[in-house]
Amino acid sequence: MADTIKPGTILIAEGALLPESLLLESEPYAYGWRLVKNLDSKGLDQTVSNAGWNFFYIAGVIETNAFGSDEKKTTRKAIKQIIANLKSKNFNCLEITRVAAKRSLGLPYVSVSAHSRHIQEGQALSGSRALVARNEAQACTRELCQ
């Protein structure tokens, strides 16, 4: 799965609070985000549910296009744009729901759609203090890195 981004691919925020029984294989993908290699969205949903946790699907599609001739690099660029433009930083997962290579006036581009997802122990979706703390720490790290 790591070689190809496709519908069902999951990215998870680094430092996300997860069930202890959840064994994810992942690799760095974008700053603060990891690509889940061993499970797609259905597999992760089942695994999280078996652990007694919840994997929320957040309504509202996030879409972007990126131009480039190398489909793999262009897809990565589009996903990084989606991550940079997330409206809420309080969700710890991102599910890719559509990837399409297209052409416009002969120029190749990739169109990507995604939905925010969130793993948590409770039944009611809530803003997690741990997520807020993680986002503040990342913002501090970004400021130091610049």
C-alpha positions, -999 to 999 in steps of 0.1 A, spaced: 0 0 0 29 24 7 39 24 -30 5 36 -42 -18 61 -26 -54 50 -34 -89 54 -19 -89 40 16 -53 50 23 -49 64 58 -25 90 72 -22 94 109 -9 123 129 24 117 147 18 114 184 -19 105 181 -33 86 211 -41 51 200 -52 18 216 -23 -2 230 -34 -32 210 -32 -13 177 -1 -24 159 4 -1 130 31 -3 104 37 32 92 63 54 75 68 92 75 49 109 47 46 146 54 56 168 84 37 155 114 19 127 95 26 90 89 14 68 61 -3 36 75 12 7 55 -6 -24 68 -42 -13 70 -67 6 48 -96 25 62 -118 -6 66 -91 -26 82 -82 2 106 -119 8 115 -123 -29 123 -91 -30 144 -100 1 163 -135 -12 169 -121 -45 182 -100 -25 207 -132 -8 220 -123 25 205 -140 46 178 -129 57 143 -150 87 134 -156 98 98 -159 136 95 -183 149 69 -170 174 44 -147 165 16 -113 182 12 -101 184 -24 -71 198 -42 -53 195 -75 -16 195 -82 2 198 -115 31 176 -125 42 149 -148 54 124 -121 22 110 -108 37 97 -75 54 131 -66 24 151 -78 1 130 -56 24 136 -26 23 173 -34 -15 173 -35 -18 155 -2 6 179 15 -16 207 2 -46 190 18 -28 186 51 -17 223 51 -52 234 45 -71 213 70 -98 234 86 -95 216 119 -62 204 134 -81 185 161 -85 153 141 -58 127 141 -63 109 108 -69 116 71 -85 91 47 -78 95 10 -111 89 -8 -102 97 -44 -70 99 -65 -73 107 -102 -46 114 -128 -60 139 -153 -50 163 -181 -61 199 -187 -50 215 -220 -24 188 -222 -9 194 -188 -9 164 -164 -23 168 -129 -36 148 -100 -68 154 -82 -71 142 -46 -100 141 -23 -99 132 14 -119 132 47 -107 139 82 -110 109 105 -104 106 142 -95 78 165 -106 81 202 -117 60 231 -150 77 238 -183 75 220 -188 113 216 -165 131 193 -147 158 213 -117 181 210 -89 163 227 -66 182 250 -38 159 239 -44 169 202 -44 206 211 -12 201 230 3 182 201 -7 209 177 8 236 199 41 216 202 42 212 164 36 250 159 65 257 183 87 232 165 79 248 131 88 282 145 121 269 158 129 252 125 124 283 104 
